[in-house]
Amino acid sequence: MSIQTKREVVVDNYHGTKIEDPYRWLENPKDPEVQHWVDEQNKQTHDFVSTFADRELLKTKLTKAMDYEKYSVPRKEGDYYYFHKNDGLQNQAVFYRTTNLDSDKLEVVLDPNTMNEQGTAAITNLSFTKDGKRLAYGVSLNGSDWQEIRVRNLETLQDEGDLLQWCKFCSIAWDEGGTGFYYNRFPDPSTIPAEDESYYNKVYWHKIGTAQEDDVLIYEDLDNKEFSFDPVFSDDYNYLLLNVWKGTENKSRIYMKDVANDSGFVKLFAEGDARYTFIGNEGKLFYFVTNSDAPKERVIAVNVESPSKENWTEIIPEQEDVLSFAKIVNHQIVACTLHNAHYKVKIYDMHGKFVNDVPLPDFISLTGMTGEKKDTSMFIGYTSYLSSGTIVEYDFSAATSREIFRRSHDEKMNDFVTTQVFYPSKDGTQIPMFITHRSGIALDGNHQVLLYGYGGFNVSLTPGFSPAVQVLLEEGGVYAVANLRGGGEFGEEWYKAGTLEHKQNVFDDFIAAGEWLIEKGYTKSEKLAIMGGSNGGLLVGACITQRPDLFGAAVCQVPVIDMLRYHKFTVGRYWVTDYGNAEESADDFTFMIKYSPLHNVHSGVEYPATLITTADTDDRVVPLHAKKFAATLQAAQSGPNPILLRVEKNAGHGLGKPTAKIIEEQTDIYSFLKLVLK
């Protein structure tokens, strides 16, 4: 079962090696022939998943599992507490406020469900004035990374006239008086070549009540068009800092200026040798989290009048566990660490002396933490594979927590258990993996297992709740998450071990996870499914082309697949520090061509049943990857297993996807798995 896709003669020369690209024509989403091809693929996928007799029952279960109140961690601004809340099945969470968290009386501040008919408007950025009277917020449509910035008057709850465009990955820094803010944006696309749309990021000053064309250019670096700039004020508003970043590399620069005079920016950390994250200041003494000389991160204090490295003061030294992030609350440093890929929270004084641990359950992820330097309490949100989310208020003076929000029927997950194991990869490296299932299962090899992974960009896969996984577990399935190299679970060295010429380690780690689950009796190949999205889609694509015999099914979501051309589209150039650039470097080409999923599909091979998903307005990982991979696999497949492509309309990489679309997509994915796993 497959669609015969037209092939064309397209050949590129990479450093003397000729590479065919017969489905290059699928890269043009505006071509009517491509659109017709997508419609045919969607119909084929729909026809297949619709053969699952219990599809509607499955959809009902997924809908019921999604139907619970979901809260974000509250933040105190002015006289109000602000937070997002989804009543259950709303397409987008509503942004509320209240003066009393124990009250049911809530006031709507922003409701993205009313911003467009499709339910695809999402709030992407929130920045309050110091006095809490104005809010700058971003709106994204159809899952796009592009956003518009608007300003809401929090006394009238009406938008003011300000409208800022061409913002992507934007930061907003209000001045102390709330008269305006600094922000970063890209050039008007109509003024530059299309290939430069995501270059030449600049910082502007916007005065409230004025037009964007009157904004004042504050900083640009035309010699380094790949740099982007996040403006942020010091705690006392005396200094404006720019966090300078390039793509997804785990490094940054810090520039700063004294706002009281007209002098330019001083380059505090200018070498791009490490990552520096500003967390607060006391006068001239600035505190940063950094991986400089500390692969697992540390906290330092720097006097900005004598910032050279020999004058740094180490506040919290590098420890065995990775320092994930830190905040200054209650004039203390709250340090959030990763212990074997799950979170711990510790409190230190400003000199780095340990004060106490914050009591939290095992195997959790933090979903948020809010609090300011002057506050005597903070809010912490956390979740796990078996709990949809709890939010507590932690009182520093009493060192105790009280629950603010918690899902009332998490108790139904008491019949299930999460364990953590360590298994050897191909080179002997011990890799952690979380396994969740019903208590007391027999390890007889007969369980359907869904194995999930990512392995890249210093991203840590920590425990998190999924309503769809809840349904999988209730129906007897096993859910496994492997913490592969390339992630941030164990610091810079773990991350680097899964990048560039070491990227094969990531695939070896994932393949070894599947082999371990079979060896230990959890499952067998025909019952083992793998899933991953974005860089995790690359992971899935590489693993099914390298070990097609190992897996019974694969779900490859919004994947990066064509490793020779990925950097040519939208923000693909950001990823060169993880993947390499096969076009510019012969050395990079040598290792990239060995694993690039698109270029390692071979005719006559029986590939596992595979569902490839993407979205037509994804402007992060453009859908051409999924389209070309589907066409290539369908043409090569020698066995009866289906190769399917699902293209969501009016959706992006995942940001702001409406609940209705999420339920429909998950119903298709789980129907597919029910049909193909033995």
C-alpha positions as CSV (number, residue, x, y, z in Angstrom):
1,M,0.0,0.0,0.0
2,S,1.8,3.1,-1.2
3,I,1.4,6.0,-3.6
4,Q,3.7,6.1,-6.6
5,T,5.5,9.4,-6.4
6,K,7.0,11.1,-9.5
7,R,10.8,11.1,-9.6
8,E,12.9,13.7,-11.3
9,V,16.6,13.8,-12.2
10,V,18.3,16.1,-9.7
11,V,21.9,15.5,-8.7
12,D,24.1,17.5,-6.4
13,N,27.8,17.3,-6.0
14,Y,29.1,17.2,-2.4
15,H,32.9,17.4,-2.4
16,G,33.2,15.1,-5.3
17,T,30.3,12.7,-4.4
18,K,27.2,12.9,-6.5
19,I,23.9,12.6,-4.5
20,E,20.5,12.1,-6.2
21,D,17.5,14.0,-4.9
22,P,14.6,12.7,-7.0
23,Y,11.9,14.2,-4.8
24,R,13.3,17.8,-4.7
25,W,10.0,18.9,-6.3
26,L,8.2,18.1,-3.1
27,E,10.0,21.0,-1.4
28,N,7.7,23.6,-2.9
29,P,4.5,23.7,-0.8
30,K,2.9,26.2,-3.2
31,D,3.0,23.8,-6.2
32,P,-0.5,22.6,-6.9
33,E,0.9,19.2,-7.8
34,V,2.6,19.0,-4.3
35,Q,-0.7,20.0,-2.7
36,H,-2.6,17.3,-4.6
37,W,0.1,14.8,-3.6
38,V,-0.3,15.8,0.1
39,D,-4.1,15.4,-0.2
40,E,-3.6,11.9,-1.6
41,Q,-1.2,11.0,1.3
42,N,-3.6,12.3,3.9
43,K,-6.5,10.3,2.4
44,Q,-4.4,7.1,2.4
45,T,-3.5,7.6,6.0
46,H,-7.1,8.5,7.0
47,D,-8.4,5.4,5.1
48,F,-5.9,3.2,7.0
49,V,-6.4,4.4,10.5
50,S,-10.2,4.4,10.0
51,T,-10.1,0.6,9.6
52,F,-9.4,0.4,13.4
53,A,-12.8,-0.8,14.6
54,D,-12.5,0.9,18.0
55,R,-11.2,4.2,16.7
56,E,-14.2,6.2,18.0
57,L,-14.0,4.5,21.4
58,L,-10.3,5.3,21.5
59,K,-11.0,8.9,20.6
60,T,-13.5,9.0,23.4
61,K,-11.0,7.7,25.9
62,L,-8.3,10.2,24.7
63,T,-10.8,13.0,25.0
64,K,-11.8,12.0,28.5
65,A,-8.2,11.7,29.5
66,M,-7.6,15.3,28.2
67,D,-10.6,16.7,30.0
68,Y,-9.2,18.1,33.2
69,E,-8.2,21.5,34.5
70,K,-4.7,22.5,33.7
71,Y,-2.9,25.4,35.4
72,S,0.4,27.2,34.8
73,V,2.5,28.3,37.8
74,P,1.1,31.6,39.1
75,R,3.2,34.8,39.1
76,K,2.6,37.9,41.3
77,E,2.4,41.2,39.4
78,G,1.2,44.3,41.3
79,D,-1.9,43.4,43.3
80,Y,-2.7,40.3,41.2
81,Y,-1.7,36.7,40.7
82,Y,-1.6,35.7,37.0
83,F,-1.8,32.3,35.5
84,H,-3.0,30.2,32.5
85,K,-5.9,27.8,32.9
86,N,-7.5,25.4,30.5
87,D,-10.9,24.1,31.7
88,G,-10.2,20.8,30.0
89,L,-10.9,20.8,26.3
90,Q,-10.5,24.4,25.4
91,N,-8.3,24.8,22.3
92,Q,-6.1,27.3,24.2
93,A,-5.5,28.1,27.8
94,V,-7.0,31.4,29.0
95,F,-4.8,33.9,30.9
96,Y,-6.5,34.8,34.2
97,R,-5.8,36.9,37.3
98,T,-7.1,37.0,40.9
99,T,-6.2,38.8,44.1
100,N,-6.7,35.6,46.1
101,L,-5.5,32.1,44.9
102,D,-7.9,30.5,47.3
103,S,-10.9,32.2,45.6
104,D,-12.9,30.9,42.6
105,K,-13.3,34.5,41.4
106,L,-11.1,34.8,38.3
107,E,-10.9,37.7,35.8
108,V,-10.0,37.0,32.2
109,V,-7.0,39.0,31.0
110,L,-6.4,37.3,27.6
111,D,-8.4,34.7,25.9
112,P,-6.7,33.4,22.7
113,N,-9.7,31.3,21.9
114,T,-11.4,34.5,20.8
115,M,-8.5,35.7,18.6
116,N,-9.3,33.6,15.6
117,E,-12.0,31.1,14.5
118,Q,-9.6,28.2,14.1
119,G,-8.4,28.2,17.7
120,T,-4.8,28.4,16.5
121,A,-3.9,31.8,18.2
122,A,-1.4,31.2,21.0
123,I,0.0,33.5,23.6
124,T,3.8,33.2,23.3
125,N,5.4,36.0,25.4
126,L,4.4,37.8,28.6
127,S,6.2,40.8,30.1
128,F,4.8,43.1,32.8
129,T,5.8,46.6,33.8
130,K,7.3,47.0,37.2
131,D,4.1,48.5,38.6
132,G,1.9,45.8,37.0
133,K,-0.2,48.2,35.0
134,R,0.7,47.1,31.5
135,L,1.4,43.8,29.8
136,A,3.3,43.2,26.6
137,Y,2.4,39.9,25.0
138,G,3.1,38.0,21.9
139,V,0.6,36.2,19.6
140,S,1.5,33.4,17.3
141,L,-0.9,32.0,14.6
142,N,-1.0,28.4,13.2
143,G,1.9,27.3,15.3
144,S,4.4,29.8,13.7
145,D,7.5,30.9,15.4
146,W,6.7,34.4,14.2
147,Q,4.8,36.5,16.6
148,E,3.2,39.9,16.9
149,I,3.7,41.9,20.1
150,R,0.8,43.8,21.5
151,V,0.3,45.8,24.7
152,R,-2.7,45.4,27.1
153,N,-3.6,48.1,29.7
154,L,-4.2,46.1,32.9
155,E,-6.4,48.7,34.4
156,T,-8.9,48.7,31.5
157,L,-8.1,45.2,30.2
158,Q,-8.1,46.7,26.7
159,D,-5.3,46.7,24.1
160,E,-3.5,49.9,23.5
161,G,-2.6,50.8,19.9
162,D,0.9,49.3,19.9
163,L,1.6,46.5,17.3
164,L,5.1,45.2,16.7
165,Q,5.9,42.7,13.9
166,W,8.7,40.5,12.6
167,C,9.4,39.1,16.1
168,K,10.7,35.6,16.6
169,F,12.3,34.2,19.8
170,C,11.7,37.7,21.1
171,S,12.6,39.1,24.5
172,I,11.0,42.2,26.1
173,A,12.6,44.5,28.7
174,W,10.4,47.3,30.1
175,D,12.0,50.3,31.6
176,E,11.4,51.0,35.3
177,G,8.7,53.6,34.7
178,G,6.8,51.5,32.1
179,T,7.1,54.1,29.4
180,G,8.4,51.7,26.9
181,F,10.5,48.6,26.4
182,Y,13.6,47.2,24.6
183,Y,12.9,44.2,22.3
184,N,14.7,42.3,19.6
185,R,13.3,41.5,16.1
186,F,14.3,40.7,12.6
187,P,14.2,43.0,9.5
188,D,10.9,43.5,7.6
189,P,10.9,40.5,5.2
190,S,10.0,42.8,2.3
191,T,13.3,44.7,2.7
192,I,15.7,41.7,2.5
193,P,16.3,38.6,0.4
194,A,14.2,35.6,1.5
195,E,17.3,33.6,2.6
196,D,18.1,36.4,5.2
197,E,14.7,36.3,6.9
198,S,16.2,34.8,10.1
199,Y,19.4,36.8,10.1
200,Y,20.4,40.3,11.2
201,N,18.5,40.3,14.6
202,K,18.5,43.8,16.1
203,V,17.5,45.5,19.4
204,Y,15.0,48.4,19.4
205,W,13.5,50.8,21.9
206,H,9.7,51.1,21.6
207,K,7.9,54.0,23.3
208,I,4.3,53.2,24.3
209,G,1.8,54.9,22.1
210,T,4.1,55.2,19.1
211,A,4.3,53.4,15.7
212,Q,6.8,50.7,15.1
213,E,8.5,52.7,12.4
214,D,9.4,55.2,15.0
215,D,11.2,52.7,17.2
216,V,14.9,53.5,17.9
217,L,17.6,51.1,16.8
218,I,19.7,50.4,19.9
219,Y,22.0,47.6,18.8
220,E,23.0,45.7,15.7
221,D,26.0,43.7,14.5
222,L,26.1,43.6,10.7
223,D,29.4,41.7,10.8
224,N,27.8,38.8,12.6
225,K,24.4,38.3,11.0
226,E,23.8,35.0,12.8
227,F,23.8,36.7,16.3
228,S,20.6,37.3,18.1
229,F,20.1,39.5,21.2
230,D,17.9,39.1,24.2
231,P,17.6,42.4,26.2
232,V,17.1,42.2,30.0
233,F,17.4,44.8,32.7
234,S,19.4,44.4,35.9
235,D,17.4,44.2,39.1
236,D,18.0,47.9,39.8
237,Y,17.2,49.0,36.3
238,N,20.6,50.7,36.1
239,Y,22.0,48.4,33.4
240,L,20.6,47.0,30.2
241,L,22.1,43.6,29.4
242,L,22.1,41.8,26.0
243,N,22.3,38.0,26.1
244,V,23.9,37.3,22.7
245,W,23.4,33.9,21.2
246,K,24.1,32.1,17.9
247,G,21.8,29.3,16.8
248,T,21.4,26.5,19.3
249,E,25.1,26.3,20.5
250,N,25.5,26.0,24.2
251,K,27.4,29.3,24.4
252,S,26.5,33.0,24.8
253,R,28.0,36.4,25.1
254,I,26.9,39.2,27.5
255,Y,27.0,42.9,26.5
256,M,25.9,45.6,28.9
257,K,25.5,49.4,29.1
258,D,24.8,51.9,31.9
259,V,21.4,53.4,31.0
260,A,22.1,56.6,32.8
261,N,24.6,57.7,30.1
262,D,24.8,57.6,26.4
263,S,27.9,55.3,26.2
264,G,27.7,52.2,24.1
265,F,27.6,48.6,25.2
266,V,30.6,47.1,27.0
267,K,31.3,43.5,26.1
268,L,31.4,41.8,29.5
269,F,31.8,38.3,28.1
270,A,32.7,38.5,24.5
271,E,34.6,35.4,23.5
272,G,31.7,33.0,23.0
273,D,33.7,30.4,25.0
274,A,30.8,29.3,27.3
275,R,27.2,30.0,28.3
276,Y,26.4,32.8,30.7
277,T,22.9,33.3,32.1
278,F,22.3,36.5,34.2
279,I,20.2,35.8,37.3
280,G,20.5,39.0,39.3
281,N,22.7,41.7,40.7
282,E,23.5,43.7,43.9
283,G,24.9,47.0,42.7
284,K,28.0,46.3,40.7
285,L,28.1,42.6,41.6
286,F,26.3,40.5,39.0
287,Y,25.4,36.8,39.4
288,F,25.6,34.3,36.5
289,V,25.0,30.6,35.9
290,T,27.8,29.5,33.6
291,N,29.4,26.4,32.2
292,S,32.8,28.1,31.9
293,D,35.3,25.7,33.4
294,A,32.2,23.8,34.7
295,P,30.6,21.3,32.3
296,K,27.8,20.7,34.8
297,E,27.4,24.5,35.5
298,R,28.1,26.7,38.5
299,V,27.1,30.1,39.9
300,I,29.6,32.9,39.8
301,A,29.6,36.6,40.9
302,V,31.3,39.2,38.8
303,N,32.1,42.8,39.7
304,V,31.3,44.6,36.4
305,E,34.1,47.1,37.1
306,S,36.7,44.3,37.2
307,P,35.1,41.5,35.2
308,S,38.2,39.6,34.1
309,K,38.2,35.9,34.9
310,E,40.8,36.1,37.7
311,N,38.4,38.4,39.6
312,W,35.4,36.1,39.5
313,T,34.0,34.8,42.8
314,E,32.6,31.2,42.7
315,I,29.4,31.1,44.7
316,I,28.0,27.6,44.0
317,P,30.7,25.3,42.6
318,E,30.1,22.6,40.0
319,Q,28.7,19.5,41.6
320,E,28.0,15.9,40.6
321,D,24.4,16.8,39.5
322,V,23.9,19.3,36.6
323,L,22.7,22.7,37.6
324,S,19.7,23.1,35.3
325,F,18.9,26.7,36.3
326,A,18.9,29.1,39.3
327,K,16.9,32.0,40.5
328,I,17.3,34.6,43.2
329,V,14.2,34.6,45.5
330,N,13.9,35.9,49.1
331,H,17.5,37.2,48.7
332,Q,18.6,33.6,48.3
333,I,19.7,31.4,45.4
334,V,17.3,28.7,44.4
335,A,19.2,26.1,42.5
336,C,17.4,23.5,40.4
337,T,19.5,20.5,39.6
338,L,19.1,17.3,37.5
339,H,19.8,14.1,39.4
340,N,19.8,11.2,36.9
341,A,17.3,13.2,34.7
342,H,14.9,14.2,37.4
343,Y,14.7,17.4,39.4
344,K,15.9,18.4,42.9
345,V,15.7,22.0,44.4
346,K,18.2,23.4,46.8
347,I,18.4,26.7,48.5
348,Y,21.7,28.6,49.2
349,D,22.5,32.0,50.7
350,M,24.0,34.7,48.5
351,H,27.5,33.5,49.5
352,G,26.8,30.0,48.4
353,K,26.3,28.4,51.8
354,F,23.7,25.6,51.6
355,V,20.5,26.3,53.5
356,N,18.1,23.4,52.8
357,D,16.5,21.2,50.3
358,V,12.9,21.9,49.1
359,P,11.0,18.7,49.7
360,L,9.6,17.3,46.4
361,P,8.7,13.8,45.2
362,D,11.1,11.6,43.2
363,F,11.0,11.3,39.4
364,I,9.5,14.7,38.7
365,S,10.0,17.6,36.3
366,L,9.6,21.2,37.2
367,T,6.9,22.9,35.1
368,G,7.7,26.3,36.4
369,M,9.1,28.4,39.2
370,T,8.1,32.0,39.9
371,G,9.3,34.5,42.5
372,E,11.3,37.7,42.8
373,K,14.2,38.7,44.9
374,K,12.1,40.5,47.4
375,D,9.4,37.8,47.8
376,T,9.2,35.7,50.9
377,S,7.6,32.8,49.0
378,M,7.8,31.2,45.6
379,F,5.5,29.0,43.4
380,I,6.8,25.7,42.1
381,G,5.0,23.5,39.6
382,Y,5.9,19.9,39.0
383,T,4.7,16.8,37.1
384,S,5.6,13.2,36.6
385,Y,4.7,10.2,34.4
386,L,1.9,9.4,36.9
387,S,0.8,12.9,38.0
388,S,-0.6,15.5,35.7
389,G,0.7,18.4,37.8
390,T,0.9,19.9,41.2
391,I,1.6,23.6,42.1
392,V,2.8,24.5,45.5
393,E,3.6,27.7,47.3
394,Y,6.9,27.4,49.2
395,D,7.3,29.6,52.3
396,F,11.0,30.4,52.9
397,S,10.7,31.3,56.6
398,A,8.8,28.1,57.5
399,A,10.6,26.0,54.9
400,T,7.2,24.4,54.1
401,S,4.9,24.1,51.1
402,R,1.2,24.2,50.6
403,E,-0.7,23.0,47.5
404,I,-2.3,25.6,45.3
405,F,-3.6,23.5,42.4
406,R,-3.7,19.8,41.9
407,R,-5.6,17.5,39.7
408,S,-8.2,15.7,41.8
409,H,-8.2,12.3,40.1
410,D,-4.5,11.6,39.8
411,E,-5.2,8.8,42.3
412,K,-6.3,6.6,39.4
413,M,-2.7,6.3,38.5
414,N,-1.8,4.6,41.8
415,D,-2.0,1.2,40.1
416,F,1.0,2.1,38.0
417,V,4.7,2.5,38.7
418,T,7.7,4.3,37.3
419,T,11.2,2.8,37.6
420,Q,14.6,4.0,36.4
421,V,17.1,1.6,34.9
422,F,20.6,2.0,33.4
423,Y,21.5,-0.1,30.4
424,P,24.8,-0.3,28.3
425,S,25.0,1.3,24.9
426,K,27.1,-0.1,22.1
427,D,30.3,1.4,23.5
428,G,29.5,0.4,27.1
429,T,28.2,3.9,28.2
430,Q,25.5,3.5,30.8
431,I,22.2,5.2,29.6
432,P,19.3,5.9,32.0
433,M,15.8,5.0,31.0
434,F,12.4,5.6,32.7
435,I,9.9,2.7,32.4
436,T,6.3,3.2,33.4
437,H,3.6,0.4,33.5
438,R,1.0,-1.2,35.6
439,S,2.3,-2.6,38.8
440,G,3.3,-6.3,38.9
441,I,3.4,-7.1,35.1
442,A,5.0,-10.3,34.0
443,L,8.2,-9.9,32.0
444,D,7.1,-12.5,29.4
445,G,7.9,-10.5,26.3
446,N,4.2,-9.9,25.4
447,H,3.7,-6.3,26.2
448,Q,3.3,-3.5,23.6
449,V,6.0,-1.0,24.4
450,L,6.2,2.6,23.2
451,L,9.9,3.8,23.4
452,Y,10.4,7.6,23.2
453,G,13.6,9.5,22.7
454,Y,15.2,12.8,21.6
455,G,18.9,13.1,22.1
456,G,20.0,16.6,21.0
457,F,20.4,20.3,21.6
458,N,21.2,19.9,25.3
459,V,17.5,19.1,25.9
460,S,16.8,16.9,28.9
461,L,13.9,14.4,28.8
462,T,12.6,14.6,32.3
463,P,9.4,12.9,33.6
464,G,6.2,14.4,32.3
465,F,2.5,13.6,32.1
466,S,0.7,12.7,28.9
467,P,-3.0,11.9,28.7
468,A,-2.4,9.8,25.7
469,V,0.3,7.8,27.6
470,Q,-2.3,7.4,30.4
471,V,-4.6,5.7,27.9
472,L,-1.7,3.5,26.7
473,L,-0.9,2.4,30.2
474,E,-4.5,1.7,31.2
475,E,-4.8,-0.6,28.2
476,G,-1.8,-2.6,29.3
477,G,1.0,-0.9,27.4
478,V,4.5,0.0,28.7
479,Y,6.0,3.5,28.2
480,A,9.8,3.9,28.1
481,V,11.8,7.1,27.8
482,A,15.6,6.8,27.2
483,N,17.9,9.7,28.2
484,L,20.2,9.6,25.2
485,R,23.5,11.4,24.7
486,G,23.1,14.7,23.0
487,G,20.7,15.8,25.8
488,G,21.5,17.9,28.8
489,E,20.9,15.3,31.5
490,F,24.5,15.1,32.6
491,G,26.0,18.3,31.4
492,E,28.2,19.6,28.5
493,E,30.2,16.5,28.0
494,W,27.1,14.3,27.7
495,Y,25.6,16.8,25.2
496,K,28.8,17.0,23.1
497,A,29.0,13.2,23.0
498,G,25.8,13.3,20.8
499,T,26.7,16.1,18.4
500,L,28.5,16.4,15.1
501,E,30.8,13.5,14.4
502,H,29.5,11.8,17.6
503,K,25.9,11.9,16.5
504,Q,25.9,8.1,15.8
505,N,26.1,7.7,19.6
506,V,22.6,8.9,19.9
507,F,21.2,6.3,17.5
508,D,23.3,3.6,19.2
509,D,21.9,4.6,22.6
510,F,18.3,4.3,21.3
511,I,18.8,1.0,19.5
512,A,20.4,-0.4,22.7
513,A,17.3,0.7,24.6
514,G,15.1,-1.4,22.3
515,E,17.4,-4.4,22.5
516,W,17.5,-4.1,26.4
517,L,13.7,-4.0,26.6
518,I,13.5,-7.2,24.5
519,E,16.3,-8.9,26.4
520,K,14.7,-8.2,29.8
521,G,11.3,-9.6,28.7
522,Y,9.3,-6.4,28.4
523,T,8.5,-6.9,24.8
524,K,9.6,-8.4,21.4
525,S,10.4,-6.7,18.1
526,E,6.9,-7.0,16.6
527,K,5.4,-5.3,19.7
528,L,8.0,-2.6,20.1
529,A,7.2,0.9,18.7
530,I,9.5,3.9,18.7
531,M,8.4,7.6,18.7
532,G,10.1,11.0,18.6
533,G,9.6,14.5,17.3
534,S,11.7,17.1,15.6
535,N,15.3,16.1,16.4
536,G,13.6,13.0,17.9
537,G,12.1,12.5,14.4
538,L,15.6,12.4,13.0
539,L,16.3,9.8,15.7
540,V,13.4,7.6,14.7
541,G,14.3,8.0,11.0
542,A,17.9,7.0,11.5
543,C,17.1,4.1,13.7
544,I,14.5,2.5,11.3
545,T,17.0,2.9,8.4
546,Q,19.8,1.4,10.5
547,R,17.9,-1.4,12.3
548,P,14.6,-2.0,10.4
549,D,14.4,-5.5,11.9
550,L,14.4,-4.3,15.5
551,F,11.1,-2.4,15.6
552,G,7.5,-3.3,14.9
553,A,6.3,0.3,14.3
554,A,7.6,3.9,14.2
555,V,6.0,7.2,14.7
556,C,8.2,9.9,13.2
557,Q,6.9,13.4,14.2
558,V,7.8,16.7,12.5
559,P,11.3,15.2,11.7
560,V,14.6,16.6,10.4
561,I,15.4,14.0,7.7
562,D,17.4,15.6,4.8
563,M,20.7,16.2,6.6
564,L,22.4,17.6,3.5
565,R,19.9,20.5,2.9
566,Y,18.2,21.1,6.3
567,H,20.3,24.3,6.9
568,K,18.8,26.0,3.8
569,F,15.3,26.4,5.2
570,T,13.9,28.8,7.9
571,V,15.9,28.5,11.1
572,G,17.7,25.3,10.0
573,R,21.0,27.2,10.1
574,Y,20.6,27.5,13.9
575,W,21.3,23.7,14.2
576,V,24.7,23.6,12.4
577,T,26.5,23.5,15.8
578,D,24.7,20.2,16.6
579,Y,24.6,18.6,13.1
580,G,27.3,20.2,11.0
581,N,27.1,21.6,7.4
582,A,27.6,19.0,4.6
583,E,27.6,21.7,2.0
584,E,30.4,23.8,3.4
585,S,32.5,21.1,5.1
586,A,33.8,17.8,3.4
587,D,34.5,16.4,6.9
588,D,30.9,17.1,8.0
589,F,29.6,15.6,4.8
590,T,31.5,12.4,5.5
591,F,29.8,11.7,8.8
592,M,26.4,13.2,8.0
593,I,25.8,11.1,4.9
594,K,26.3,8.0,6.9
595,Y,23.2,8.6,9.1
596,S,21.0,11.0,7.1
597,P,17.8,9.1,7.0
598,L,16.8,10.3,3.6
599,H,20.0,9.0,2.1
600,N,20.1,5.6,3.9
601,V,16.8,4.1,2.6
602,H,17.5,1.1,0.4
603,S,15.2,-0.7,-2.0
604,G,14.4,-4.3,-1.1
605,V,14.4,-3.7,2.6
606,E,11.3,-4.5,4.8
607,Y,10.9,-1.4,7.0
608,P,8.6,-1.3,10.0
609,A,5.2,0.2,9.8
610,T,5.8,3.9,9.9
611,L,3.6,6.9,10.4
612,I,5.3,10.2,9.5
613,T,3.6,13.4,10.8
614,T,4.1,17.0,9.9
615,A,2.2,20.3,9.6
616,D,1.8,22.5,6.5
617,T,2.7,25.8,8.3
618,D,5.6,24.4,10.3
619,D,8.3,27.1,9.9
620,R,10.8,25.5,12.2
621,V,11.3,22.0,10.7
622,V,9.7,22.6,7.3
623,P,7.4,19.7,6.1
624,L,9.6,19.0,3.0
625,H,11.6,16.6,5.3
626,A,8.6,14.4,6.1
627,K,7.3,14.5,2.5
628,K,10.6,13.4,0.9
629,F,11.1,10.7,3.5
630,A,7.6,9.3,3.0
631,A,8.0,9.2,-0.8
632,T,11.5,7.6,-0.4
633,L,10.3,4.9,2.1
634,Q,7.2,4.1,0.1
635,A,9.2,3.6,-3.1
636,A,11.7,1.3,-1.3
637,Q,9.5,-0.7,1.0
638,S,9.6,-4.4,0.1
639,G,7.2,-5.8,2.8
640,P,3.5,-5.3,3.6
641,N,4.0,-2.8,6.4
642,P,2.4,0.6,5.6
643,I,4.4,3.8,5.2
644,L,2.0,6.7,5.9
645,L,2.2,10.4,5.9
646,R,-0.1,12.7,7.9
647,V,0.1,16.4,7.2
648,E,-1.9,18.6,9.6
649,K,-3.4,21.7,8.0
650,N,-3.1,25.2,9.7
651,A,-0.6,23.9,12.3
652,G,3.1,24.4,13.0
653,H,5.8,22.6,14.9
654,G,3.6,22.1,17.9
655,L,3.4,25.6,19.5
656,G,-0.2,26.5,20.2
657,K,-1.7,23.4,18.6
658,P,-5.5,23.5,19.5
659,T,-6.7,20.7,21.8
660,A,-9.1,19.5,19.1
661,K,-6.2,18.9,16.7
662,I,-4.1,17.3,19.4
663,I,-6.9,14.8,20.1
664,E,-7.4,14.0,16.5
665,E,-3.7,13.5,15.9
666,Q,-3.3,11.3,18.9
667,T,-6.3,9.2,17.9
668,D,-4.7,8.6,14.5
669,I,-1.3,7.7,16.0
670,Y,-2.8,5.3,18.5
671,S,-5.1,3.8,16.0
672,F,-2.1,3.2,13.7
673,L,-0.2,1.5,16.6
674,K,-3.2,-0.7,17.4
675,L,-3.4,-1.8,13.8
676,V,0.3,-2.6,13.2
677,L,1.6,-3.9,16.5
678,K,1.2,-7.6,16.7
